[in-house]
């Protein structure tokens, strides 16, 4: 069997290659190679990629895939909207990236540009790897389909917007593990050298026991897309996906999941309960959809540790996007900075990390993923962890919307399903505006928690 056929088998049917019926007659070394444990293949073997979700983040992820050392070729684009497909195609082809043999690394003829709610089903079969970068509400169904078809995956965070979606992702994550499909998720701090180094030292005991902390995403707001004449409600919400929970999950989920995941990483666990407060203090127009503009949540872990979470969107105010943790021996904050310090309570540094020479973590994610795929290695299984960090953020939203204490098990088993019953441009989402154009807003004390 050639290196190329070995690699293609790993890319397309990784899970099947480890079955005893297939491997039992082979020597142990050959079994290890066939099972995807480090056999060498040529870096010039083409890895075909389909981009599902052609907005700015999806296009950026595709550019990063093209910037790896492997011979990556983008072969298909899929999005609900034609203009996004066209914009992504233009951005990806402008650089003129070419493979070692001189052929373009973006090879997307018109018949491999797919548009509509089912476009992902047409693009996924054409690739070895899929990039999933649509609004998060679509992530569970798209991830399920990629895993069903045996594809390696890079997908953006968060991975769902409600508990039913999380349960689907968790089930698909188990299937991806069984099939030995590499799955990397875009919580890039997990791939950032400064975070990796400092949190390893925390886990090794440099700060003692972690007894508290705070995580922040405090910033201004994001974009709006004005409603257009004759635009259906479905299209309006899809264009303004950030402001609708079935698509985004509120900014505690879409943005702040980064910092919440760091808290879970530092604690090496997930909270057992939470309580919090939130609302709409500044961002209160009909264009702001149904999401809050601030959330403050206390996440409580099994050992009694409380991590306080703060996120808000207020223009013209103090900004902070980072994390701080307190241990029995010292504290740490600013792990995203060029120089980060584990500091003892005596004022002396325990460890200092200089990040000036570190690479871009967004690029590192793709470098490591595509290197593993090219070698036939199975190394990455991010989906379960990120599903649970996404669930942490969703649980926080449940607490701020309801004003109740919410426990992990009841949150994860919630039957509240935000996703529309039907996906079509003339179909109606579940949250609709009143006669004045305002959407229903959660009211603590009245809104059901789970």
N, C-alpha and C positions, 0 to 999 in steps of 0.2 A: 504493500500500500504506500502511495507517495505521500510526501509531506502535505501537499495541497489537499489530497482527499482526506487525510487525517484532520486537517484544520477545518475543512468544510463540514465533516461529520460532527466535529465539536461544536461548530457554530450553530448547526441546524438541529442536532439531536443530542445535545450534551448529556441529558439525563439518561438516554437509552444506552449510551456507551458503557455504562457501569454495570449493566445487568450481568448476572453470573452466567447466563446462557451464552452471552456474547464473549465474555472474557475468560471463562473457565478454562479453555484449552490453550490459553496463551501463557508464556513465561511471565513471572511477576513483573519484570521490568517493562515488558510490552503492555501488561495490564495497566500499569501506572501511566504509561504514555497514552494509551487509548482512553483512560479515564479522565484525561485532561490535567494530569499533575506534572506540568512543567516540560512536556516534550517541546523540542525546538522546531519552529517553522520559520520560513523566510519572512523577513520584515516586509518584503515586496508583495506578499499575498494581499489581494484586495479584500477589504472589509467593507461591505455594502451597508449604507446607513439610510434609513427613512426618517424624515423629520415630521412629527405629528404635532402641529401647533406652531404656526409660522410667525408669531409675534416677535417682539424684540428679544425676549429671553430665549425663545426657541432658535432664532437665527443666530444669536450669540453662542449658544451651545453647539450648534452645527459648525460655526467657525472654529470653535475650540477643538471639536473632533477633527476637523481638517488640519489643525495646527499640531497634531501629535506626530510622532516619528513614524507611525504606521502608514501604510498605503490605504487611507480611508477615502471612500468615494460616496458622495451623497447622490442617491439614485432615485429618490421619490420625495415629494412634498404633499402634505395633507393639511387642510384647515377647513373650518366651516365657511370661511369667506374667501372669495377669489382674490380680492385686493391684497390680502395678507400673503397668499401664495405668491403673487406677482412681486410684492415687495421683498419677500425672502429670496426669491430666485435672483432678483437684481442684485441684492446685497451679497449673495454668495458667489455670484459669477463675476462681480466687478474686480475682485482680487486676482482672478485668473490663475488660481492655484492648480498646479500640475503634479502628476505622479512622476516617479523616477523614469518611466518610459515615455514621458512627454505628453501623455493623455490628460485631459482635464479631470480634476478631482470632483467637479460638479457635472454630473451627467444626468440631466433631467429633461428629456424631451416632453413635448406637450402631453403625451398619453401617460406620463407618470406624474402629472400634477392633478391632484384629486381634491374636490371641493364638496362640502356638505357634511351633515352630521355623521354619515357612515364612511367618510373619506378614509379614516384610519384603517378600516377593514380592507381597503384596496391597496394601501401603501405597505402595510406590515409584511405581507407575503414576499415582497420584492427585496427584503433586506436581511442582513445578518444581525444588525443592531438597530434598535429603534430609540429615537429621542422623543420623549413624551413631555411636551411643554405647553399644552392647552391650559385654560383655566382649571383650577384644581378639582372642581366638581366632576369633570370628565375622567379624572385619573383612574378611579377604580375600574371602570369598564375598559379603558384603553390598556391598562396594565394586565388585566385578565386576558385580553385577547393576545397581547404580545407573548405572555407566558404560555398560553394555549398553543400558539404557533411555534414555540421553542426558540424565541429570540432573546438575545442579551439586551439589557435595557439601561439607558440613562434616563431618569425622569426627574423633573423638577419637584421641589417641595411646594406646599404641603401635598399630601397624597390623597386627601379626601376632605369633605366639608361636614360630614355627619357620621354618626356611629355605624349605620348600615354600610356606608362606604368604607369605613375602616375595617369592618369585618370582612368585606370582600377583598381588600388589599392583603389582610393577614392570611386569608386562605390562599390567594395567589402567590404570596411570598413563600408559603410552604411548598407549593408546587414548583416554584422556581428553584428552591433548594433541591428538591428531589431530582429535577432535571439538570442540576448544576449549571444554571444560567446566571451569569454575572449580572448583578443589579446594583448600580450606583445611583444615589439620590442626592440632589443638589443642595444639601446642607454643607456648604463648602468649608465651614470651620472644622469639620471632621477631617479635612484634607489639608488644612493650613498648618505648616510646620510649627509655628509658635504655640498654637492650641495643643497639638499633639504632644509636644515636648512638656509643656507646663502641666497638662492634665495627667500625663504619665507620672510626673513627679508627685502630683497630688495623690494619685492612686497608690504610689509607693510610700506615702506617709509623710511627705515633706511638710505639710501643714497640719498634721495630726488628723483628728476626726473633723469632718466638715459639719459645722453646727448651724450655719445660716448663710444667707446670701441674697443678692438682688440681681435681677436681670432686666434690661431696659431696651425698648425700641421707642424712643421719644423723638418725634420728628414732625415735619410739616406733612401735608396731605399729598395725594397723587392726582392724576389727570381726571378730567371729565370729557365725555364725548357728547356734544349737544344732540338732543332728540331731533330727528329729521322728519319732514313731512312724509306721510304715508309709511313710516317705519312701523313694523309690527312690534308689539311688546316684547316678543322673544328676541328679535334682533336688537332692540334697544338695550335689553338687559345683557345680552351677549357682548355688545360693544362696550358696555359699562360694567363689565363683570366684577370689578373690584367692589362694587357697592351692593352686591346681592349675595346672600348667604349660600344659596345652592351652588353658586359658581366659585365663591371666594372663601366663605366661612368667616368673614370679618377679618380685620387686620391683625387681631391677636393670633389668628391662624395663618394668614398669608405671609405676614412679615415676621411677627414676633416669635414664630415657631423656631427661628434660628437660635434665639437666645434661650428659649425654653428647652430646646434640645441640649444646649450646653449645660444647663442645670441638671438635666437627667444624666448627661455624660459624667459630670463631676460626681454626682451622687451614685452613679452606676446603678440606678433604679428609676422607678416611675412613682409619682405621687399617689397616695391612697385616697386623698380627698382634697378639696379646695373650697374656698369661699372668696367672694370679691364684690367689687362694685364697679359700675361703669355707666355710660350714658352718652348723650349728645349735648355738649356744652357750647361748642363753637360751630361745628359743621352740621347745620340743621336744615339745609335747603332740600327741596324735592329732588334735586340732582344728586344728593348724597344717599339716595336709596334707603336701605333699611339698616345699615351698620352703625355701630357706635363710633364716637370719635375718641373715646378713652376707656381703658380697662385697667383695673388694679386688682391683682389676685394674689392670695396667699396659697401656695401649693405646699401641702404637708406630706412628708414621706414617712415610711413605716417606722423609722427610728425616732420620729418626733421632730426632725429638722423641718423648718419652714423656710422656703425660698419665696421672696416677694417678687412679683412680676409687675412691671409697669409698661404700658404702651399707650401712646396717644398721637393724634394728628392735630396739632395746633400750629397754624402759620405764625411766624414772627416770634416764637418763644424758644426757650432753652432746648437744646437737642442733646440726646445721649443715646448711643447704640453700643452697649457693651454689657459686661457681666462682672460681678464682684462676689467673692466667696470668703467666708470666715471659717477658719479652722481653730483647733485648740492651740496650735503653735504659731499661727500667723494668718495672713490673708493674701489674696491676689485680686487684681483688677487690671483692666487694660491689656488683655491677652492679644487683642487685635492690633496693638500699637507696635511701632518699630522696635521698641525696647520694653519688655514686660518683666515684672519682678514678683517673685514670691517673697513677701516681706514679713519678717518676724515682728512680734509685738514690742521687741526691744529697739525697733527702728533699724535693725541690721538686715540686709538682704540675705535670704536663704538661698536663692538662685536667681540669676539674671539671664534673660534670653535676648540675644540680639537678632532681630529678624530682617535686618537690612538686605541680606543677600537671598532671602527666601523668594521662591517663585510665586506666581499668581495662583491662589488656591482653586479658582474656577478652572484654570488650565490643568492643574495637577490632577483634579478629578478625572479628566479625560485622558491625560497621559497614563495614569495608572490603569484605568479601565481598558483602554485599547491595547496597552502593552500586555495585559493578562490575556485578552482575547487572542491576540496574535500568537502568543506562546501556547495557547490551549490550556491555560491555567484557570481553575475556578477559585476566585479569591474574594469576591464581593457579594455580600448578602445584606444590603442596607435596608431592604423594604420593611422588614418586621420592626426594626428599631425606629425608623422614621414614621411608620404607621402609629407606633405607640407615642412618639413625641407629638405627632399631629393630634392624636387623641387627647393628649395632655392639654393642648391649646383649645381643642373643642370643649373639653371639660371646663376649662376656664371661662369660655364664652357662655356655657350653660349656667355657670355660677353668677356671672355678671348680669346676664339677661333675666335671671329668675330671682336673684337675691338670696338664694338658698345655699346651704352646704351641699356639695355634690360629691359623691363617692365614686371611686374608679369603676367598680364593677357595675353599678347602676348606669353610669354614663356609657360604658362600653356596650352594654346591652340595650341601650335606648332604641326604641322603635320609631323615633321621629326621623322621617325621611324627607329631606328638603328637595330632592330631585323631581323635576316635572314628570308627570305620568306619560306624556308624549313629547318627543322631540321633533318639532317641525316648525317652520317659520311662522305659520299661522296658529300654532298651539299656544296655550297660555301657561306660563310659569305659575307656581303656587302663590307667590307674593305679588299682588297687583295694586296699582295706585287707586286712590279714591278719586272723586270727581274733580278735586283740585290738584291732582297729580302727586300727592304725598303717599308714601308707602307705610304700611303698618310697622310700628317700632316696638321692640320689646319693652315691657314695663315691669321692673322688679316688684315682686310681691304678687303679680298677676300672671306673668308669663310662666308656663310650665317648664320646669328645669329639664327633665329628661323624658 
